[in-house]
Amino acid sequence: MSRMSSRERVHATLNNKIPDRVAVMEMFIDNAVIDSISPGMCYEDFIDYADMDVVTCLTMAESPEKIDWVDKDRGLWKDKWGAFQQLTEETISIVCGPAVIEDETDLANYTPPDPKDANVLEYARDLVARFKGKRAIAVVGEESFAPVMNMCAGFESMFINYCQRPDMIKKMAAMAVDYHIELYRMLLKEGVEIVILGDDYAGKNGIFMSPAHFNEFIYPGMKKLVGEVKAAGGYVIKHCDGDFWPIMDAMVSTGIDMLGPLEPAYMQLEKVRKHSNNSVGVVGNVDVDLLSIGTTEQIKEATLSLLKNVSPLGGHIISSGNTISSSVKGENFMTMINTVKEYGYY
């Protein structure tokens, strides 16, 4: 088989065909890790330097110039939904109170954000201008779960409203889904090819809500969004943390192309692939903790295990089990990438 471009390799994998070699990607790479590998290098240059197959941009990250500060000294700001967010040492902030919407009156008086104002549109144009035809271009975004949780100021309030104000939650979810459908349509028109949905429904102890609540409050919007993205010519990869086996079949039935990145402690990729009768591809999953504290020999062994046990099934893109956070050792990250390039050919 002749050597494919990164874009051709990823598209073949997404279409459940066998590429020349296993593709490699990350949803997000912390700048501190890039700097440890090549001081001063920007993300876009690193994608070429490491010869990654997918380049991504985030819909959740706010532009520093446009951030709506509440208290800059404390790192407190408002996101596009009006929710209060607290900066941490990582790129993604954490939500905090008070809630934006507490009852139907708040919802009736609420004006949702305009997707045309999204910062990611400009960044996506820059990525397309540089990488079109060379790398697969993806955007990492949300559906309805995270925006609703943010507007409710956390899981606890949202889950209480599942029981006390179910109609309100459904209206909020529909509003978030409609926003993202329009945003993803615009991004696809700009040249983005893949939408990676990043809402997390689970942790190490299992799913955050019952399967019945997932089917009632999340599944309808997710299925609608996935259908609209695919109708517009895009692919959909669904990421989720934790152990989500009880709702995996429902997630697959929305029409997604791949699941991942998935955490190896809970979601073994070969089991996911076989359980779905190879109908859904998988992304991952070298453990982030191992990438942070392990040796290069351990990283090579973990990567080779995936190449041996998962990749022969097809429909596999190698990545970490989540993202390359600031704790990851640069030499370990590069070992994972280089192991795929050396041993990942079909």
Secondary structure, 3 states (H helix, E strand, C coil): CCCCCHHHHHHHHHCCCCCCECEECCCCECHHHHHHHCCCCCHHHHHHHHCCCEEEEECCCCCCCCCEEEEHHHCEEECCCCCEEECCCCCCCEEECCCCCCCHHHHHCCCCCCHHHCCHHHHHHHHHHHHCCCCEEEEEECCCHHHHHHHCCCHHHHHHHHHHCHHHHHHHHHHHHHHHHHHHHHHHHHCCCEEEECCCCEECCEECCCHHHHHHHHHHHHHHHHHHHHHCCCEEEECCCCCCHHHHHHHHCCCCCEECCCCCCCCCHHHHHHHCCCCCEEECCECHHHHHHCCHHHHHHHHHHHHHHCHHHCCEEECECCCECCCCCHHHHHHHHHHHHHHCEC
